[in-house]
Amino acid sequence: MRIILHYNRKNQTAGEAPVQFEVYFNRYDRVYFSPGVKIEKRYWDKGTNQVKFDHPDNSLLNAQISSMRKKLNEIGKEYAETGKTLTGDLLRIEMERLPATTTLNEYIEQQLELDRASVKHSTYKRLKSVLKNLNEFRTVTFSQCDGQFLREYHNHLLKSMQQTSTSKNHKTLSKYLKRAVNDNLVDKNPYLNFKIPAGAKRKVYLTQDELIKIREKVITIDRLEIVRDMFLFMCNTGMEYVDLMALSEENIATIDNKKYIVKSRVKVEGEIQAIPLFAEAEEIINKYSTGAGRIFPPRSNQRLNSYLKEIGSICGITKDLTTIVARHTFATLMLTKGMPLESVSHILGHSNTKTTRIYAKMVVSKIENDLSRLNIIGV
């Protein structure tokens, strides 16, 4: 058996091509396997057969490649040691078969490989981070999956993250433990007797005065000016990071003499949004529009949030600026200005108004504080 990894530029679509394993048994028997890596040619290092370091997800993608290579080699070694003949058809069957496992860590890693083809890349990264947290905690056998393990694991998570983030980790872990129960690896899901900490749901948003500070601050560093413009654009549109990165000139439409962003949401397939294009947002689009392709230069969400912290410091704002804060700011200010809840809900892409009502409660809370502070009891 001979394993070759290559960048298959013949199957290129939209400037990207898949990385594939070719496994040869003889000149007539060869099979192909994909580790789920699809990138532009400039990111592939032919010499080392790896994704280059300047790709924003190079570590994750190289880990995917390494994981599949390891699995192929293990199957080849197993057949060689037992003297059995391995063919392309048998290898396909073996690659789809889950190897025996005795630990929760290994089981989740296997399930992640099965899920990878059916979830978005951003979701896969989030799921992978849960496995990383578990591995940093310790290797857990199925016999140790009890309430004591969950309590110790929760304390471990609190060392590096907020309560809200621990909640997300627990929900993902519970999902995989349910699968383990269905696969008869665990007698019962220990989460049945463990209350997942809800975590605080306080949403951070900017006031009108704070937004003006950011807008009017003179910034002479190019990278920060670009990120400031992207942040202000999100404050004007309520767009999520993934939708911002996918935005192109084709999404701008004029309806009844007013400009809108009309597009499908990246996270919700088939859902169409119509977002009014306010004057500031239109000016920003005109500033970065090149007439071809996506409007804004590619930036990872992590990089944007890092630069936003610098901007917040420069502008004297103590709140941690993030792309999510821009979205919260849009929702809160629009409701404060009187935009109906249903309209805000549509622009934000919420499936119903229940989620949007959280912002409405924030507005009511501010009004109550103002009434109390000013001792207003009537007109």
C-alpha positions as CSV (number, residue, x, y, z in Angstrom):
1,M,0.0,0.0,0.0
2,R,1.4,3.4,-1.0
3,I,-0.1,6.7,0.3
4,I,0.3,9.9,-1.6
5,L,-1.1,13.3,-0.5
6,H,-1.5,16.0,-3.1
7,Y,-3.3,19.2,-3.9
8,N,-5.9,18.4,-6.6
9,R,-6.1,21.6,-8.6
10,K,-8.0,19.7,-11.4
11,N,-11.1,19.9,-9.1
12,Q,-10.8,23.6,-8.4
13,T,-14.0,25.6,-7.8
14,A,-14.2,29.3,-6.9
15,G,-10.4,29.5,-6.6
16,E,-10.1,26.6,-4.1
17,A,-9.2,22.9,-4.6
18,P,-9.3,19.9,-2.3
19,V,-6.4,18.2,-0.7
20,Q,-6.6,14.4,-1.3
21,F,-5.0,11.2,-0.3
22,E,-4.4,8.7,-3.1
23,V,-3.8,5.1,-1.9
24,Y,-2.3,2.7,-4.4
25,F,-2.4,-1.1,-4.1
26,N,-1.4,-1.8,-7.7
27,R,-1.8,-0.1,-11.0
28,Y,-5.4,-1.1,-11.2
29,D,-6.5,-0.6,-7.6
30,R,-6.3,2.9,-6.1
31,V,-8.8,4.8,-3.9
32,Y,-9.1,8.4,-2.9
33,F,-9.9,9.9,0.6
34,S,-10.5,13.5,1.5
35,P,-9.6,15.0,4.9
36,G,-12.1,17.8,4.3
37,V,-9.5,20.4,3.4
38,K,-10.2,22.8,0.5
39,I,-8.0,25.9,0.1
40,E,-6.5,28.2,-2.5
41,K,-3.3,27.1,-4.2
42,R,-1.2,29.9,-2.5
43,Y,-1.9,28.3,0.9
44,W,-0.5,24.8,0.0
45,D,3.1,24.0,0.7
46,K,4.1,21.3,-1.9
47,G,7.4,20.7,-0.2
48,T,6.1,19.8,3.2
49,N,2.6,18.7,2.1
50,Q,1.0,21.0,4.6
51,V,-1.2,24.1,4.7
52,K,1.0,27.1,5.0
53,F,1.3,29.0,8.3
54,D,-0.3,32.2,6.9
55,H,-3.7,30.5,6.4
56,P,-5.9,31.6,9.3
57,D,-6.9,27.9,10.1
58,N,-3.6,26.2,9.2
59,S,-3.3,24.4,12.6
60,L,-6.8,22.9,12.4
61,L,-6.5,21.9,8.7
62,N,-3.1,20.3,9.2
63,A,-4.5,18.4,12.2
64,Q,-7.3,17.1,9.9
65,I,-4.8,15.9,7.4
66,S,-2.6,14.3,10.1
67,S,-5.6,12.5,11.6
68,M,-6.5,10.9,8.3
69,R,-3.0,9.9,7.5
70,K,-2.6,8.3,10.9
71,K,-5.8,6.3,10.4
72,L,-4.7,5.1,6.9
73,N,-1.3,4.0,8.3
74,E,-2.9,2.2,11.2
75,I,-5.2,0.2,9.0
76,G,-2.3,-0.7,6.6
77,K,-0.2,-1.8,9.6
78,E,-2.9,-3.9,11.1
79,Y,-3.5,-5.8,7.8
80,A,0.3,-6.3,7.3
81,E,0.8,-7.7,10.8
82,T,-2.1,-10.2,10.4
83,G,-1.1,-11.2,6.9
84,K,-4.4,-10.3,5.5
85,T,-4.7,-8.8,2.0
86,L,-5.9,-5.2,1.9
87,T,-7.7,-3.8,-1.1
88,G,-9.3,-0.5,-2.0
89,D,-12.8,-1.7,-1.2
90,L,-11.7,-3.1,2.1
91,L,-9.9,0.1,3.0
92,R,-13.1,2.1,2.3
93,I,-15.0,-0.1,4.7
94,E,-12.3,0.1,7.3
95,M,-12.2,3.9,7.1
96,E,-15.9,4.1,7.7
97,R,-15.8,1.7,10.6
98,L,-15.2,3.2,14.1
99,P,-12.2,1.5,15.8
100,A,-12.8,0.2,19.4
101,T,-12.3,2.8,22.1
102,T,-12.2,2.8,25.9
103,T,-12.1,6.6,26.5
104,L,-14.5,9.4,26.1
105,N,-11.8,11.5,24.6
106,E,-11.2,9.0,21.7
107,Y,-14.9,8.6,21.2
108,I,-15.5,12.3,20.8
109,E,-12.6,12.6,18.4
110,Q,-14.2,9.8,16.3
111,Q,-17.6,11.4,16.4
112,L,-16.1,14.7,15.3
113,E,-14.6,13.0,12.2
114,L,-18.1,11.7,11.4
115,D,-19.7,15.1,11.9
116,R,-17.2,17.1,10.0
117,A,-18.8,16.7,6.6
118,S,-22.3,17.7,7.8
119,V,-21.4,20.8,9.8
120,K,-20.1,24.2,8.9
121,H,-16.4,24.8,9.3
122,S,-17.0,27.3,12.1
123,T,-19.1,24.8,14.0
124,Y,-16.5,22.1,13.6
125,K,-13.9,24.4,15.1
126,R,-16.1,25.1,18.1
127,L,-16.7,21.4,18.6
128,K,-13.0,20.7,18.3
129,S,-12.3,23.3,21.0
130,V,-14.5,21.3,23.4
131,L,-12.4,18.2,22.8
132,K,-9.3,20.3,23.4
133,N,-10.6,21.4,26.8
134,L,-11.4,17.8,27.7
135,N,-7.9,16.6,26.7
136,E,-6.3,19.4,28.7
137,F,-8.4,18.2,31.7
138,R,-7.5,14.5,31.5
139,T,-8.2,11.3,29.7
140,V,-11.6,10.0,30.9
141,T,-12.7,6.4,30.6
142,F,-16.3,5.5,30.2
143,S,-16.4,4.0,33.7
144,Q,-15.5,7.5,35.0
145,C,-18.4,9.3,33.3
146,D,-20.3,10.3,36.5
147,G,-21.4,13.3,38.4
148,Q,-18.0,13.6,40.2
149,F,-16.3,13.8,36.8
150,L,-18.6,16.6,35.6
151,R,-18.1,18.7,38.8
152,E,-14.3,18.4,38.5
153,Y,-14.5,19.1,34.7
154,H,-16.6,22.2,35.4
155,N,-14.0,23.6,37.9
156,H,-11.3,23.0,35.3
157,L,-13.2,25.0,32.7
158,L,-13.7,27.9,35.1
159,K,-9.9,28.4,35.3
160,S,-9.8,29.6,31.7
161,M,-13.3,30.9,30.7
162,Q,-16.4,32.6,31.8
163,Q,-19.5,30.8,33.1
164,T,-21.4,31.3,29.8
165,S,-18.6,29.6,27.9
166,T,-18.6,26.6,30.3
167,S,-22.3,26.2,29.6
168,K,-21.6,25.8,25.9
169,N,-18.9,23.2,26.6
170,H,-21.2,21.2,28.8
171,K,-24.0,21.2,26.2
172,T,-21.7,19.8,23.6
173,L,-20.2,17.2,25.9
174,S,-23.7,16.1,26.9
175,K,-24.6,15.7,23.2
176,Y,-21.7,13.2,22.7
177,L,-22.5,11.4,25.9
178,K,-26.0,10.8,24.7
179,R,-24.5,9.2,21.6
180,A,-22.3,7.1,23.8
181,V,-25.3,5.8,25.7
182,N,-27.0,4.9,22.3
183,D,-23.8,3.0,21.4
184,N,-24.0,1.1,24.7
185,L,-20.7,2.5,25.9
186,V,-22.2,4.3,28.9
187,D,-25.1,3.1,31.0
188,K,-26.6,6.6,31.4
189,N,-25.8,10.2,30.6
190,P,-24.4,11.7,33.8
191,Y,-25.9,15.1,32.8
192,L,-29.3,13.7,33.7
193,N,-28.4,14.5,37.3
194,F,-26.2,17.5,36.7
195,K,-27.6,21.0,36.2
196,I,-25.7,22.8,33.5
197,P,-24.7,26.3,34.8
198,A,-26.8,28.8,32.8
199,G,-24.2,31.6,33.0
200,A,-25.0,35.3,32.9
201,K,-26.7,36.5,29.7
202,R,-25.9,40.1,30.0
203,K,-25.3,41.6,26.6
204,V,-22.8,44.4,26.2
205,Y,-23.7,47.2,23.8
206,L,-22.5,50.8,23.2
207,T,-24.4,53.9,24.0
208,Q,-24.9,56.6,21.3
209,D,-22.2,58.7,23.0
210,E,-19.7,55.8,23.0
211,L,-20.5,55.1,19.3
212,I,-19.8,58.8,18.5
213,K,-16.4,58.6,20.3
214,I,-15.4,55.7,18.0
215,R,-16.7,57.4,14.9
216,E,-15.0,60.7,15.5
217,K,-11.7,59.5,16.8
218,V,-8.8,60.2,14.5
219,I,-7.0,56.9,13.8
220,T,-3.8,57.0,11.7
221,I,-3.0,53.3,11.8
222,D,-4.4,51.7,8.6
223,R,-5.2,48.3,10.1
224,L,-7.2,49.9,12.9
225,E,-9.0,52.3,10.6
226,I,-10.2,49.4,8.4
227,V,-11.4,47.5,11.5
228,R,-13.1,50.6,12.9
229,D,-15.0,51.0,9.6
230,M,-16.0,47.4,9.7
231,F,-17.2,47.7,13.3
232,L,-19.3,50.9,12.5
233,F,-20.8,49.0,9.5
234,M,-21.9,46.2,11.7
235,C,-23.3,48.7,14.2
236,N,-25.4,50.2,11.3
237,T,-26.6,46.9,9.9
238,G,-26.6,44.3,12.8
239,M,-24.7,41.9,10.6
240,E,-22.9,38.9,12.0
241,Y,-19.2,38.4,11.3
242,V,-19.7,35.5,8.8
243,D,-22.3,37.5,6.8
244,L,-20.0,40.6,6.8
245,M,-17.1,38.5,5.3
246,A,-19.4,37.1,2.6
247,L,-20.9,40.5,1.6
248,S,-20.4,41.6,-2.1
249,E,-21.6,44.3,-4.4
250,E,-24.2,41.8,-5.8
251,N,-26.0,42.0,-2.4
252,I,-26.7,45.8,-2.8
253,A,-30.2,46.4,-4.2
254,T,-32.3,49.6,-4.7
255,I,-35.9,49.1,-3.7
256,D,-38.4,52.0,-3.9
257,N,-35.5,54.4,-4.3
258,K,-33.8,53.2,-1.1
259,K,-30.7,51.0,-0.9
260,Y,-30.8,47.6,0.9
261,I,-28.5,44.7,1.5
262,V,-30.5,41.7,0.2
263,K,-28.8,38.3,0.8
264,S,-29.1,34.8,2.1
265,R,-27.7,34.3,5.6
266,V,-24.6,32.2,5.8
267,K,-25.6,30.4,9.0
268,V,-29.3,29.8,7.9
269,E,-29.5,28.3,4.5
270,G,-32.5,29.6,2.4
271,E,-33.3,32.6,4.7
272,I,-33.3,35.9,2.9
273,Q,-32.6,39.2,4.8
274,A,-33.3,42.7,3.7
275,I,-31.2,45.2,5.7
276,P,-31.7,48.9,5.2
277,L,-28.5,50.7,4.1
278,F,-28.1,53.8,6.3
279,A,-25.9,56.7,5.0
280,E,-22.8,55.8,7.1
281,A,-23.0,52.1,6.0
282,E,-23.3,53.2,2.4
283,E,-20.3,55.5,2.7
284,I,-18.2,52.6,4.1
285,I,-19.3,50.3,1.3
286,N,-18.3,53.0,-1.3
287,K,-14.9,53.4,0.5
288,Y,-14.0,49.7,0.2
289,S,-15.9,48.6,-2.9
290,T,-13.6,47.6,-5.8
291,G,-16.3,46.6,-8.3
292,A,-15.4,42.9,-8.0
293,G,-15.8,40.2,-5.3
294,R,-16.3,40.7,-1.6
295,I,-16.4,44.2,-0.2
296,F,-14.3,43.9,3.0
297,P,-10.8,42.6,3.2
298,P,-10.6,39.1,4.8
299,R,-10.0,39.1,8.6
300,S,-10.5,36.4,11.1
301,N,-13.0,37.1,13.8
302,Q,-10.2,36.6,16.4
303,R,-8.0,39.2,14.6
304,L,-10.9,41.7,14.4
305,N,-11.7,41.4,18.1
306,S,-8.0,41.8,18.9
307,Y,-7.8,45.1,17.0
308,L,-11.2,46.2,18.4
309,K,-9.7,46.0,21.9
310,E,-6.9,48.4,20.7
311,I,-9.6,50.8,19.3
312,G,-11.6,50.7,22.5
313,S,-8.4,51.6,24.5
314,I,-7.6,54.4,22.1
315,C,-11.1,55.8,22.3
316,G,-11.2,55.6,26.1
317,I,-14.0,53.0,26.2
318,T,-13.8,50.5,29.0
319,K,-16.2,47.9,27.5
320,D,-14.5,45.1,25.6
321,L,-15.3,45.8,21.9
322,T,-16.1,42.7,19.8
323,T,-18.0,42.0,16.6
324,I,-20.9,40.7,18.8
325,V,-21.0,44.0,20.7
326,A,-21.6,45.8,17.3
327,R,-24.6,43.5,16.7
328,H,-26.0,44.2,20.2
329,T,-25.4,47.9,19.7
330,F,-27.5,48.0,16.5
331,A,-30.4,46.1,18.1
332,T,-30.5,48.2,21.3
333,L,-30.2,51.6,19.5
334,M,-32.8,50.7,16.9
335,L,-35.3,49.7,19.6
336,T,-34.5,52.8,21.5
337,K,-35.2,54.9,18.4
338,G,-38.6,53.2,18.0
339,M,-38.0,50.6,15.3
340,P,-40.6,47.8,15.8
341,L,-39.4,44.6,17.4
342,E,-40.5,42.5,14.4
343,S,-38.3,44.6,12.1
344,V,-35.3,44.4,14.3
345,S,-35.8,40.7,14.6
346,H,-35.9,40.3,10.8
347,I,-32.7,42.4,10.3
348,L,-30.9,40.4,12.9
349,G,-32.0,37.2,11.3
350,H,-33.7,35.8,14.4
351,S,-36.1,33.0,13.6
352,N,-38.7,34.5,16.0
353,T,-39.0,37.6,18.2
354,K,-38.3,35.8,21.4
355,T,-34.6,36.3,21.1
356,T,-35.0,39.9,20.1
357,R,-37.1,40.6,23.2
358,I,-33.9,40.3,25.3
359,Y,-32.8,43.6,23.7
360,A,-36.2,45.1,24.3
361,K,-35.8,44.2,28.0
362,M,-32.5,46.0,28.0
363,V,-34.1,49.2,26.6
364,V,-36.9,49.0,29.3
365,S,-34.3,48.5,32.0
366,K,-32.5,51.7,30.9
367,I,-35.7,53.6,30.8
368,E,-36.6,52.5,34.3
369,N,-33.2,53.5,35.6
370,D,-33.5,57.0,34.0
371,L,-37.0,57.4,35.5
372,S,-35.7,56.5,38.9
373,R,-32.6,58.6,38.6
374,L,-34.5,61.7,37.5
375,N,-37.5,61.0,39.9
376,I,-40.0,61.3,37.0
377,I,-43.5,60.1,38.0
378,G,-45.6,61.7,35.3
379,V,-45.9,64.5,32.7
